[in-house]
Amino acid sequence: MSKPLTLTIPHQLGRDEAKRRLSEGMGQARSYLSAVASSMDDHWTDDRMDFRVVAMAQTVTGYIDVQDDCVNVEVQLPWALGMLANKVKDRIQQQGTLMLEKK
């Protein structure tokens, strides 16, 4: 396994609204990834969502931890996808920020 990707996305929504938006966003991600993912699992425990995605014989795991003013994300990429780590991190940051913008 490669070094985990970690990032923090700030927000001004409060914990409950941030969690609601992320839950909805995971539904959209599930639709988007269904063409390439053979398995997608996520499970909420309080304000933390653990996830696992299997796509193209590669398993990606991680968690999203929702705080009052930020969301902490950790993604563990398999070695074969490690070279895409910066692109993955940028994409997560971009999509997470869009989901958590105050509207």
Buried (B, 14 or more C-beta within 10 A) or exposed (E): EEEBBEBEBEBEBEBEBBBEBBBEBBEEBEEEEEEEBEEBEBEBEEBEBBBBBBBEEEBBBBBBBBEEEBBBBEBBBEEEBEEEBEEBBEEBBEBBEEBBEEE
